């Protein structure tokens, strides 16, 4: 015989605990921004106010840290330029001050040069290298210079 589970909906006093557990399980699987956490709880049915309150508590406890998220994100995407990193972090809801701080020591020229050297080694044309770098968020001047240097010894 099947056991019937208590399927009663949580009351207002239980909602915070339910969504708090949900957010804990999400954070156990990966890192989220504060905006991302709020969005996920809202999708699950939490009100905006409740989601913000829970996310604030997690932020105060150090379980959500947008500054650390921005730094980690920039470090783990070495194939992207400043513009692409800014756009992605902004899309994920990271505050502008955290974005600026995470990108202040970014060496776009070194990142672009490493990618251009790799692609030139595979025989990719200079024009195509420049286009690839532009799509990855590198400025035109940096992309062009990296592609030229990488292809100097080629062809």
VOBA-1610 file (N, C-alpha, C; in pm, whole numbers, padded with zeros to 5 digits, always signed):
BEGIN
Unk+00084-00118+00000Unk+00000+00000+00000Unk+00089+00123+00000Unk+00049+00219-00077Unk+00127+00343-00088Unk+00101+00432+00031Unk+00208+00496+00077Unk+00192+00596+00184Unk+00156+00728+00120Unk+00058+00792+00179Unk+00020+00922+00126Unk+00105+01029+00191Unk+00169+01110+00106Unk+00254+01216+00157Unk+00169+01336+00192Unk+00216+01412+00287Unk+00148+01536+00322Unk+00178+01638+00211Unk+00078+01665+00131Unk+00096+01753+00016Unk+00042+01892+00042Unk+00022+01927+00167Unk-00028+02060+00199Unk+00074+02165+00157Unk+00024+02273+00102Unk+00113+02382+00061Unk+00169+02451+00185Unk+00292+02497+00176Unk+00351+02564+00292Unk+00279+02694+00323Unk+00267+02724+00450Unk+00207+02850+00492Unk+00308+02962+00480Unk+00264+03085+00503Unk+00356+03199+00491Unk+00478+03188+00583Unk+00459+03129+00701Unk+00571+03117+00794Unk+00672+03011+00748Unk+00627+02917+00665Unk+00715+02812+00616Unk+00782+02847+00483Unk+00726+02943+00411Unk+00779+02976+00279Unk+00927+03012+00282Unk+00967+03090+00380Unk+01106+03132+00387Unk+01198+03012+00405Unk+01156+02917+00487Unk+01236+02796+00509Unk+01241+02712+00381Unk+01128+02698+00313Unk+01122+02618+00191Unk+01214+02678+00084Unk+01202+02808+00060Unk+01285+02871-00043Unk+01430+02884+00002Unk+01452+02893+00131Unk+01588+02893+00183Unk+01657+02760+00156Unk+01585+02650+00177Unk+01640+02518+00146Unk+01664+02502-00004Unk+01571+02554-00083Unk+01586+02548-00228Unk+01712+02622-00272Unk+01733+02742-00218Unk+01851+02820-00254Unk+01978+02751-00205Unk+01973+02690-00088Unk+02089+02615-00038Unk+02125+02502-00132Unk+02024+02432-00181Unk+02052+02320-00273Unk+02110+02372-00405Unk+02064+02487-00451Unk+02119+02546-00573Unk+02266+02584-00553Unk+02294+02645-00439Unk+02431+02689-00411Unk+02525+02572-00386Unk+02471+02460-00345Unk+02554+02340-00325Unk+02602+02286-00460Unk+02527+02316-00565Unk+02561+02268-00698Unk+02645+02367-00778Unk+02645+02493-00739Unk+02721+02592-00815Unk+02706+02731-00756Unk+02783+02823-00809Unk+02785+02960-00762Unk+02677+03040-00835Unk+02611+03128-00762Unk+02510+03215-00821Unk+02535+03359-00780Unk+02491+03451-00864Unk+02490+03591-00825Unk+02364+03614-00742Unk+02358+03728-00676Unk+02239+03760-00597Unk+02117+03770-00689Unk+02135+03837-00803Unk+02024+03850-00898Unk+01982+03714-00952Unk+02079+03628-00977Unk+02048+03493-01026Unk+01970+03412-00924Unk+02007+03426-00797Unk+01937+03355-00690Unk+01793+03404-00678Unk+01776+03535-00685Unk+01642+03593-00677Unk+01557+03544-00794Unk+01613+03545-00913Unk+01540+03501-01033Unk+01497+03354-01020Unk+01588+03269-00975Unk+01555+03126-00962Unk+01444+03105-00860Unk+01448+03175-00747Unk+01342+03159-00647Unk+01208+03211-00699Unk+01212+03320-00775Unk+01088+03372-00833Unk+01028+03273-00932Unk+01113+03208-01011Unk+01064+03107-01105Unk+00998+02990-01033Unk+01045+02962-00911Unk+00987+02853-00832Unk+00858+02896-00763Unk+00827+03027-00767Unk+00701+03072-00710Unk+00713+03168-00593Unk+00834+03204-00554Unk+00850+03299-00443Unk+00817+03439-00490Unk+00764+03520-00400Unk+00740+03660-00434Unk+00874+03732-00443Unk+00876+03843-00512Unk+01000+03920-00527Unk+01055+03961-00390Unk+00967+04007-00305Unk+01007+04052-00171Unk+01070+03938-00090Unk+01007+03822-00093Unk+01060+03707-00019Unk+01194+03662-00076Unk+01203+03656-00209Unk+01328+03615-00273Unk+01442+03710-00239Unk+01414+03840-00240Unk+01516+03939-00205Unk+01558+03926-00059Unk+01463+03902+00028Unk+01493+03888+00171Unk+01582+03765+00196Unk+01550+03655+00132Unk+01629+03532+00149Unk+01769+03552+00089Unk+01776+03610-00030Unk+01905+03633-00094Unk+01992+03726-00009Unk+01931+03824+00052Unk+02004+03917+00140Unk+02064+03842+00260Unk+01986+03751+00317Unk+02037+03672+00430Unk+02155+03584+00388Unk+02145+03524+00271Unk+02254+03440+00220Unk+02377+03525+00189Unk+02353+03647+00142Unk+02465+03737+00113Unk+02534+03779+00243Unk+02457+03810+00344Unk+02513+03847+00475Unk+02592+03732+00536Unk+02548+03610+00509Unk+02617+03491+00562Unk+02740+03455+00478Unk+02760+03526+00366Unk+02876+03500+00281Unk+02858+03388+00181Unk+02736+03339+00167Unk+02711+03229+00073Unk+02688+03279-00069Unk+02652+03407-00081Unk+02640+03472-00211Unk+02732+03593-00206Unk+02823+03602-00304Unk+02920+03711-00306Unk+02943+03751-00451Unk+02877+03858-00493Unk+02886+03901-00632Unk+03027+03948-00669Unk+03099+04007-00575Unk+03236+04052-00601Unk+03325+03932-00634Unk+03318+03829-00550Unk+03397+03708-00574Unk+03353+03639-00702Unk+03224+03640-00729Unk+03172+03579-00851Unk+03232+03648-00974Unk+03235+03782-00973Unk+03288+03857-01086Unk+03436+03828-01107Unk+03512+03822-01000Unk+03655+03791-01009Unk+03677+03651-01066Unk+03605+03555-01013Unk+03617+03417-01059Unk+03575+03403-01205Unk+03469+03469-01241Unk+03417+03463-01378Unk+03521+03516-01476Unk+03583+03630-01444Unk+03684+03689-01532Unk+03806+03598-01544Unk+03846+03537-01434Unk+03962+03448-01435Unk+03937+03320-01515Unk+03816+03272-01512Unk+03786+03144-01577Unk+03743+03158-01723Unk+03747+03280-01774Unk+03714+03304-01915Unk+03828+03380-01982Unk+03947+03319-01990Unk+04062+03390-02047Unk+04049+03414-02198Unk+03954+03349-02260Unk+03937+03363-02404Unk+03845+03480-02441Unk+03801+03557-02342Unk+03711+03669-02367Unk+03781+03800-02336Unk+03742+03903-02410Unk+03791+04038-02387Unk+03704+04110-02285Unk+03749+04230-02250Unk+03681+04311-02148Unk+03533+04334-02181Unk+03505+04372-02306Unk+03366+04403-02342Unk+03274+04283-02324Unk+03318+04166-02367Unk+03235+04046-02355Unk+03216+04009-02208Unk+03321+04020-02128Unk+03311+03991-01985Unk+03214+04088-01917Unk+03226+04216-01950Unk+03134+04316-01893Unk+02990+04284-01927Unk+02966+04254-02054Unk+02829+04224-02098Unk+02772+04102-02027Unk+02852+03997-02016Unk+02804+03874-01951Unk+02779+03896-01802Unk+02869+03965-01735Unk+02850+03990-01591Unk+02729+04080-01568Unk+02711+04179-01653Unk+02594+04268-01641Unk+02467+04188-01662Unk+02469+04098-01761Unk+02352+04014-01790Unk+02318+03925-01671Unk+02419+03882-01598Unk+02397+03796-01481Unk+02358+03876-01357Unk+02350+04009-01368Unk+02302+04092-01259Unk+02408+04139-01161Unk+02534+04132-01199Unk+02642+04178-01110Unk+02648+04330-01117Unk+02665+04394-01002Unk+02672+04540-00995Unk+02794+04592-01069Unk+02781+04713-01125Unk+02887+04774-01202Unk+03017+04790-01126Unk+03010+04822-00998Unk+03133+04841-00919Unk+03212+04711-00907Unk+03142+04599-00896Unk+03210+04469-00888Unk+03270+04431-01024Unk+03199+04466-01131Unk+03249+04437-01264Unk+03377+04516-01289Unk+03373+04646-01259Unk+03492+04730-01280Unk+03611+04678-01200Unk+03588+04641-01075Unk+03696+04592-00990Unk+03754+04461-01044Unk+03669+04373-01093Unk+03718+04243-01141Unk+03796+04254-01271Unk+03775+04362-01346Unk+03840+04376-01476Unk+03952+04479-01477Unk+03981+04541-01364Unk+04080+04649-01365Unk+04222+04600-01396Unk+04258+04478-01362Unk+04392+04427-01389Unk+04396+04335-01511Unk+04292+04337-01591Unk+04282+04249-01707Unk+04382+04293-01815Unk+04461+04200-01861Unk+04559+04227-01967Unk+04504+04173-02099Unk+04426+04259-02166Unk+04362+04216-02290Unk+04462+04182-02399Unk+04570+04257-02404Unk+04669+04233-02509Unk+04730+04094-02495Unk+04763+04053-02373Unk+04821+03920-02350Unk+04719+03811-02383Unk+04594+03831-02344Unk+04490+03733-02373Unk+04471+03717-02523Unk+04462+03831-02593Unk+04442+03829-02738Unk+04563+03767-02808Unk+04682+03801-02762Unk+04804+03747-02824Unk+04810+03595-02810Unk+04775+03544-02694Unk+04778+03399-02672Unk+04681+03328-02766Unk+04562+03382-02779Unk+04464+03321-02870Unk+04510+03330-03015Unk+04562+03447-03054Unk+04606+03468-03192Unk+04721+03373-03227Unk+04816+03356-03134Unk+04929+03265-03158Unk+04878+03121-03178Unk+04785+03083-03094Unk+04729+02947-03104Unk+04663+02925-03240Unk+04580+03020-03281Unk+04508+03006-03407Unk+04602+03014-03526Unk+04703+03103-03518Unk+04800+03114-03628Unk+04875+02982-03643Unk+04900+02915-03531Unk+04966+02785-03535Unk+04886+02680-03609Unk+04756+02700-03614Unk+04669+02607-03688Unk+04648+02652-03833Unk+04714+02763-03871Unk+04705+02812-04008Unk+04586+02901-04037Unk+04525+02958-03934Unk+04411+03047-03955Unk+04463+03180-04011Unk+04392+03235-04110Unk+04431+03361-04174Unk+04423+03478-04074Unk+04505+03579-04102Unk+04510+03698-04015Unk+04373+03765-04002Unk+04304+03779-04113Unk+04171+03843-04112Unk+04073+03766-04023Unk+04078+03633-04034Unk+03987+03550-03955Unk+04022+03555-03806Unk+04151+03564-03777Unk+04193+03576-03637Unk+04138+03706-03579Unk+04152+03814-03655Unk+04100+03944-03610Unk+03950+03935-03585Unk+03877+03874-03676Unk+03731+03861-03661Unk+03694+03778-03539Unk+03767+03670-03516Unk+03739+03586-03399Unk+03761+03665-03270Unk+03869+03739-03265Unk+03898+03817-03144Unk+03792+03924-03121Unk+03746+03987-03229Unk+03640+04087-03215Unk+03512+04025-03159Unk+03477+03906-03208Unk+03357+03838-03158Unk+03370+03803-03010Unk+03491+03786-02963Unk+03513+03750-02823Unk+03526+03872-02733Unk+03503+03991-02787Unk+03496+04110-02705Unk+03624+04190-02694Unk+03722+04161-02779Unk+03846+04238-02777Unk+03829+04362-02865Unk+03891+04476-02829Unk+03883+04595-02913Unk+03952+04572-03048Unk+03913+04649-03147Unk+03968+04631-03281Unk+04119+04648-03282Unk+04169+04751-03216Unk+04314+04777-03219Unk+04393+04661-03159Unk+04344+04606-03050Unk+04411+04494-02984Unk+04401+04370-03073Unk+04286+04347-03131Unk+04265+04230-03218Unk+04355+04236-03340Unk+04359+04351-03402Unk+04440+04368-03524Unk+04588+04347-03494Unk+04636+04410-03386Unk+04777+04400-03349Unk+04816+04257-03315Unk+04732+04188-03240Unk+04760+04049-03203Unk+04764+03959-03326Unk+04671+03980-03417Unk+04666+03898-03539Unk+04788+03924-03627Unk+04826+04051-03642Unk+04944+04085-03722Unk+05070+04020-03665Unk+05090+04033-03535Unk+05209+03975-03472Unk+05211+03824-03483Unk+05095+03762-03466Unk+05090+03615-03471Unk+05119+03563-03610Unk+05081+03640-03711Unk+05097+03593-03849Unk+05224+03644-03916Unk+05305+03723-03847Unk+05428+03777-03906Unk+05519+03667-03960Unk+05541+03563-03882Unk+05630+03456-03924Unk+05565+03354-04016Unk+05432+03363-04029Unk+05358+03267-04113Unk+05360+03313-04258Unk+05332+03220-04346Unk+05309+03250-04487Unk+05423+03313-04553
//
